[in-house]
């Protein structure tokens, strides 16, 4: 059986006014879709093109559970989580091709 990692990620805009939390099995492809405006209607509408945070999780079911958990968190908790990995809250995918 082939093991495939899953990713839970948080996107935002450059002013960090809105968050989008998603799950994918291909983080680079999915972030590229968001940056091109093809990620989702929500991310396109609010120009959520900055990858602020991600977690690598060993299976998709656990990743989906984590995504649901984070979506229920208060904004302050999300910001604190992001700052653990990304203290300056910069776009982690800014130099991805």
MODELLER restraints for C-alpha pairs under 7 A, 6 or more apart:
rsr = mdl.restraints
at = mdl.atoms
rsr.add(forms.Gaussian(group=physical.xy_distance, feature=features.Distance(at['CA:4:A'], at['CA:58:A']), mean=6.76, stdev=0.5))
rsr.add(forms.Gaussian(group=physical.xy_distance, feature=features.Distance(at['CA:4:A'], at['CA:59:A']), mean=6.62, stdev=0.5))
rsr.add(forms.Gaussian(group=physical.xy_distance, feature=features.Distance(at['CA:5:A'], at['CA:25:A']), mean=6.20, stdev=0.5))
rsr.add(forms.Gaussian(group=physical.xy_distance, feature=features.Distance(at['CA:5:A'], at['CA:56:A']), mean=6.49, stdev=0.5))
rsr.add(forms.Gaussian(group=physical.xy_distance, feature=features.Distance(at['CA:5:A'], at['CA:57:A']), mean=5.72, stdev=0.5))
rsr.add(forms.Gaussian(group=physical.xy_distance, feature=features.Distance(at['CA:5:A'], at['CA:58:A']), mean=4.71, stdev=0.5))
rsr.add(forms.Gaussian(group=physical.xy_distance, feature=features.Distance(at['CA:5:A'], at['CA:59:A']), mean=5.75, stdev=0.5))
rsr.add(forms.Gaussian(group=physical.xy_distance, feature=features.Distance(at['CA:6:A'], at['CA:24:A']), mean=5.71, stdev=0.5))
rsr.add(forms.Gaussian(group=physical.xy_distance, feature=features.Distance(at['CA:6:A'], at['CA:25:A']), mean=4.41, stdev=0.5))
rsr.add(forms.Gaussian(group=physical.xy_distance, feature=features.Distance(at['CA:6:A'], at['CA:56:A']), mean=5.91, stdev=0.5))
rsr.add(forms.Gaussian(group=physical.xy_distance, feature=features.Distance(at['CA:6:A'], at['CA:57:A']), mean=5.14, stdev=0.5))
rsr.add(forms.Gaussian(group=physical.xy_distance, feature=features.Distance(at['CA:6:A'], at['CA:58:A']), mean=6.12, stdev=0.5))
rsr.add(forms.Gaussian(group=physical.xy_distance, feature=features.Distance(at['CA:6:A'], at['CA:59:A']), mean=5.77, stdev=0.5))
rsr.add(forms.Gaussian(group=physical.xy_distance, feature=features.Distance(at['CA:6:A'], at['CA:60:A']), mean=5.39, stdev=0.5))
rsr.add(forms.Gaussian(group=physical.xy_distance, feature=features.Distance(at['CA:6:A'], at['CA:63:A']), mean=6.21, stdev=0.5))
rsr.add(forms.Gaussian(group=physical.xy_distance, feature=features.Distance(at['CA:7:A'], at['CA:23:A']), mean=5.48, stdev=0.5))
rsr.add(forms.Gaussian(group=physical.xy_distance, feature=features.Distance(at['CA:7:A'], at['CA:24:A']), mean=5.34, stdev=0.5))
rsr.add(forms.Gaussian(group=physical.xy_distance, feature=features.Distance(at['CA:7:A'], at['CA:25:A']), mean=6.04, stdev=0.5))
rsr.add(forms.Gaussian(group=physical.xy_distance, feature=features.Distance(at['CA:7:A'], at['CA:27:A']), mean=6.42, stdev=0.5))
rsr.add(forms.Gaussian(group=physical.xy_distance, feature=features.Distance(at['CA:7:A'], at['CA:54:A']), mean=6.46, stdev=0.5))
rsr.add(forms.Gaussian(group=physical.xy_distance, feature=features.Distance(at['CA:7:A'], at['CA:55:A']), mean=5.47, stdev=0.5))
rsr.add(forms.Gaussian(group=physical.xy_distance, feature=features.Distance(at['CA:7:A'], at['CA:56:A']), mean=4.71, stdev=0.5))
rsr.add(forms.Gaussian(group=physical.xy_distance, feature=features.Distance(at['CA:7:A'], at['CA:57:A']), mean=5.81, stdev=0.5))
rsr.add(forms.Gaussian(group=physical.xy_distance, feature=features.Distance(at['CA:7:A'], at['CA:63:A']), mean=6.52, stdev=0.5))
rsr.add(forms.Gaussian(group=physical.xy_distance, feature=features.Distance(at['CA:8:A'], at['CA:22:A']), mean=5.70, stdev=0.5))
rsr.add(forms.Gaussian(group=physical.xy_distance, feature=features.Distance(at['CA:8:A'], at['CA:23:A']), mean=4.46, stdev=0.5))
rsr.add(forms.Gaussian(group=physical.xy_distance, feature=features.Distance(at['CA:8:A'], at['CA:24:A']), mean=6.73, stdev=0.5))
rsr.add(forms.Gaussian(group=physical.xy_distance, feature=features.Distance(at['CA:8:A'], at['CA:54:A']), mean=5.46, stdev=0.5))
rsr.add(forms.Gaussian(group=physical.xy_distance, feature=features.Distance(at['CA:8:A'], at['CA:55:A']), mean=5.28, stdev=0.5))
rsr.add(forms.Gaussian(group=physical.xy_distance, feature=features.Distance(at['CA:8:A'], at['CA:56:A']), mean=6.82, stdev=0.5))
rsr.add(forms.Gaussian(group=physical.xy_distance, feature=features.Distance(at['CA:8:A'], at['CA:63:A']), mean=6.06, stdev=0.5))
rsr.add(forms.Gaussian(group=physical.xy_distance, feature=features.Distance(at['CA:8:A'], at['CA:67:A']), mean=6.05, stdev=0.5))
rsr.add(forms.Gaussian(group=physical.xy_distance, feature=features.Distance(at['CA:9:A'], at['CA:21:A']), mean=5.65, stdev=0.5))
rsr.add(forms.Gaussian(group=physical.xy_distance, feature=features.Distance(at['CA:9:A'], at['CA:22:A']), mean=5.43, stdev=0.5))
rsr.add(forms.Gaussian(group=physical.xy_distance, feature=features.Distance(at['CA:9:A'], at['CA:23:A']), mean=6.27, stdev=0.5))
rsr.add(forms.Gaussian(group=physical.xy_distance, feature=features.Distance(at['CA:9:A'], at['CA:53:A']), mean=5.48, stdev=0.5))
rsr.add(forms.Gaussian(group=physical.xy_distance, feature=features.Distance(at['CA:9:A'], at['CA:54:A']), mean=4.05, stdev=0.5))
rsr.add(forms.Gaussian(group=physical.xy_distance, feature=features.Distance(at['CA:9:A'], at['CA:55:A']), mean=6.44, stdev=0.5))
rsr.add(forms.Gaussian(group=physical.xy_distance, feature=features.Distance(at['CA:10:A'], at['CA:19:A']), mean=6.47, stdev=0.5))
rsr.add(forms.Gaussian(group=physical.xy_distance, feature=features.Distance(at['CA:10:A'], at['CA:20:A']), mean=5.53, stdev=0.5))
rsr.add(forms.Gaussian(group=physical.xy_distance, feature=features.Distance(at['CA:10:A'], at['CA:21:A']), mean=4.56, stdev=0.5))
rsr.add(forms.Gaussian(group=physical.xy_distance, feature=features.Distance(at['CA:10:A'], at['CA:22:A']), mean=6.55, stdev=0.5))
rsr.add(forms.Gaussian(group=physical.xy_distance, feature=features.Distance(at['CA:10:A'], at['CA:51:A']), mean=6.07, stdev=0.5))
rsr.add(forms.Gaussian(group=physical.xy_distance, feature=features.Distance(at['CA:10:A'], at['CA:52:A']), mean=5.71, stdev=0.5))
rsr.add(forms.Gaussian(group=physical.xy_distance, feature=features.Distance(at['CA:10:A'], at['CA:53:A']), mean=5.10, stdev=0.5))
rsr.add(forms.Gaussian(group=physical.xy_distance, feature=features.Distance(at['CA:10:A'], at['CA:54:A']), mean=6.30, stdev=0.5))
rsr.add(forms.Gaussian(group=physical.xy_distance, feature=features.Distance(at['CA:11:A'], at['CA:19:A']), mean=5.73, stdev=0.5))
rsr.add(forms.Gaussian(group=physical.xy_distance, feature=features.Distance(at['CA:11:A'], at['CA:20:A']), mean=5.08, stdev=0.5))
rsr.add(forms.Gaussian(group=physical.xy_distance, feature=features.Distance(at['CA:11:A'], at['CA:21:A']), mean=6.50, stdev=0.5))
rsr.add(forms.Gaussian(group=physical.xy_distance, feature=features.Distance(at['CA:11:A'], at['CA:48:A']), mean=5.70, stdev=0.5))
rsr.add(forms.Gaussian(group=physical.xy_distance, feature=features.Distance(at['CA:11:A'], at['CA:49:A']), mean=6.31, stdev=0.5))
rsr.add(forms.Gaussian(group=physical.xy_distance, feature=features.Distance(at['CA:11:A'], at['CA:50:A']), mean=5.31, stdev=0.5))
rsr.add(forms.Gaussian(group=physical.xy_distance, feature=features.Distance(at['CA:11:A'], at['CA:51:A']), mean=4.59, stdev=0.5))
rsr.add(forms.Gaussian(group=physical.xy_distance, feature=features.Distance(at['CA:11:A'], at['CA:52:A']), mean=5.73, stdev=0.5))
rsr.add(forms.Gaussian(group=physical.xy_distance, feature=features.Distance(at['CA:12:A'], at['CA:18:A']), mean=5.68, stdev=0.5))
rsr.add(forms.Gaussian(group=physical.xy_distance, feature=features.Distance(at['CA:12:A'], at['CA:19:A']), mean=4.83, stdev=0.5))
rsr.add(forms.Gaussian(group=physical.xy_distance, feature=features.Distance(at['CA:12:A'], at['CA:20:A']), mean=6.33, stdev=0.5))
rsr.add(forms.Gaussian(group=physical.xy_distance, feature=features.Distance(at['CA:12:A'], at['CA:48:A']), mean=4.42, stdev=0.5))
rsr.add(forms.Gaussian(group=physical.xy_distance, feature=features.Distance(at['CA:12:A'], at['CA:49:A']), mean=6.13, stdev=0.5))
rsr.add(forms.Gaussian(group=physical.xy_distance, feature=features.Distance(at['CA:12:A'], at['CA:50:A']), mean=5.17, stdev=0.5))
rsr.add(forms.Gaussian(group=physical.xy_distance, feature=features.Distance(at['CA:12:A'], at['CA:51:A']), mean=6.63, stdev=0.5))
rsr.add(forms.Gaussian(group=physical.xy_distance, feature=features.Distance(at['CA:12:A'], at['CA:52:A']), mean=6.83, stdev=0.5))
rsr.add(forms.Gaussian(group=physical.xy_distance, feature=features.Distance(at['CA:13:A'], at['CA:47:A']), mean=5.72, stdev=0.5))
rsr.add(forms.Gaussian(group=physical.xy_distance, feature=features.Distance(at['CA:13:A'], at['CA:48:A']), mean=4.32, stdev=0.5))
rsr.add(forms.Gaussian(group=physical.xy_distance, feature=features.Distance(at['CA:13:A'], at['CA:49:A']), mean=5.75, stdev=0.5))
rsr.add(forms.Gaussian(group=physical.xy_distance, feature=features.Distance(at['CA:13:A'], at['CA:50:A']), mean=5.68, stdev=0.5))
rsr.add(forms.Gaussian(group=physical.xy_distance, feature=features.Distance(at['CA:14:A'], at['CA:50:A']), mean=6.66, stdev=0.5))
rsr.add(forms.Gaussian(group=physical.xy_distance, feature=features.Distance(at['CA:20:A'], at['CA:43:A']), mean=6.91, stdev=0.5))
rsr.add(forms.Gaussian(group=physical.xy_distance, feature=features.Distance(at['CA:21:A'], at['CA:67:A']), mean=6.57, stdev=0.5))
rsr.add(forms.Gaussian(group=physical.xy_distance, feature=features.Distance(at['CA:21:A'], at['CA:71:A']), mean=6.59, stdev=0.5))
rsr.add(forms.Gaussian(group=physical.xy_distance, feature=features.Distance(at['CA:22:A'], at['CA:67:A']), mean=6.38, stdev=0.5))
rsr.add(forms.Gaussian(group=physical.xy_distance, feature=features.Distance(at['CA:23:A'], at['CA:63:A']), mean=6.62, stdev=0.5))
rsr.add(forms.Gaussian(group=physical.xy_distance, feature=features.Distance(at['CA:23:A'], at['CA:64:A']), mean=6.52, stdev=0.5))
rsr.add(forms.Gaussian(group=physical.xy_distance, feature=features.Distance(at['CA:23:A'], at['CA:67:A']), mean=6.56, stdev=0.5))
rsr.add(forms.Gaussian(group=physical.xy_distance, feature=features.Distance(at['CA:24:A'], at['CA:30:A']), mean=6.93, stdev=0.5))
rsr.add(forms.Gaussian(group=physical.xy_distance, feature=features.Distance(at['CA:30:A'], at['CA:39:A']), mean=6.76, stdev=0.5))
rsr.add(forms.Gaussian(group=physical.xy_distance, feature=features.Distance(at['CA:33:A'], at['CA:39:A']), mean=4.70, stdev=0.5))
rsr.add(forms.Gaussian(group=physical.xy_distance, feature=features.Distance(at['CA:34:A'], at['CA:43:A']), mean=6.60, stdev=0.5))
rsr.add(forms.Gaussian(group=physical.xy_distance, feature=features.Distance(at['CA:34:A'], at['CA:49:A']), mean=5.72, stdev=0.5))
rsr.add(forms.Gaussian(group=physical.xy_distance, feature=features.Distance(at['CA:35:A'], at['CA:49:A']), mean=4.72, stdev=0.5))
rsr.add(forms.Gaussian(group=physical.xy_distance, feature=features.Distance(at['CA:37:A'], at['CA:44:A']), mean=4.95, stdev=0.5))
rsr.add(forms.Gaussian(group=physical.xy_distance, feature=features.Distance(at['CA:38:A'], at['CA:44:A']), mean=6.98, stdev=0.5))
rsr.add(forms.Gaussian(group=physical.xy_distance, feature=features.Distance(at['CA:50:A'], at['CA:91:A']), mean=4.72, stdev=0.5))
rsr.add(forms.Gaussian(group=physical.xy_distance, feature=features.Distance(at['CA:51:A'], at['CA:91:A']), mean=5.02, stdev=0.5))
rsr.add(forms.Gaussian(group=physical.xy_distance, feature=features.Distance(at['CA:51:A'], at['CA:92:A']), mean=5.39, stdev=0.5))
rsr.add(forms.Gaussian(group=physical.xy_distance, feature=features.Distance(at['CA:51:A'], at['CA:93:A']), mean=5.89, stdev=0.5))
rsr.add(forms.Gaussian(group=physical.xy_distance, feature=features.Distance(at['CA:52:A'], at['CA:82:A']), mean=6.48, stdev=0.5))
rsr.add(forms.Gaussian(group=physical.xy_distance, feature=features.Distance(at['CA:52:A'], at['CA:86:A']), mean=6.82, stdev=0.5))
rsr.add(forms.Gaussian(group=physical.xy_distance, feature=features.Distance(at['CA:52:A'], at['CA:89:A']), mean=5.89, stdev=0.5))
rsr.add(forms.Gaussian(group=physical.xy_distance, feature=features.Distance(at['CA:52:A'], at['CA:90:A']), mean=6.26, stdev=0.5))
rsr.add(forms.Gaussian(group=physical.xy_distance, feature=features.Distance(at['CA:52:A'], at['CA:91:A']), mean=5.51, stdev=0.5))
rsr.add(forms.Gaussian(group=physical.xy_distance, feature=features.Distance(at['CA:52:A'], at['CA:92:A']), mean=5.90, stdev=0.5))
rsr.add(forms.Gaussian(group=physical.xy_distance, feature=features.Distance(at['CA:53:A'], at['CA:82:A']), mean=5.53, stdev=0.5))
rsr.add(forms.Gaussian(group=physical.xy_distance, feature=features.Distance(at['CA:53:A'], at['CA:85:A']), mean=6.90, stdev=0.5))
rsr.add(forms.Gaussian(group=physical.xy_distance, feature=features.Distance(at['CA:57:A'], at['CA:63:A']), mean=5.88, stdev=0.5))
rsr.add(forms.Gaussian(group=physical.xy_distance, feature=features.Distance(at['CA:82:A'], at['CA:89:A']), mean=6.99, stdev=0.5))
rsr.add(forms.Gaussian(group=physical.xy_distance, feature=features.Distance(at['CA:83:A'], at['CA:89:A']), mean=6.43, stdev=0.5))
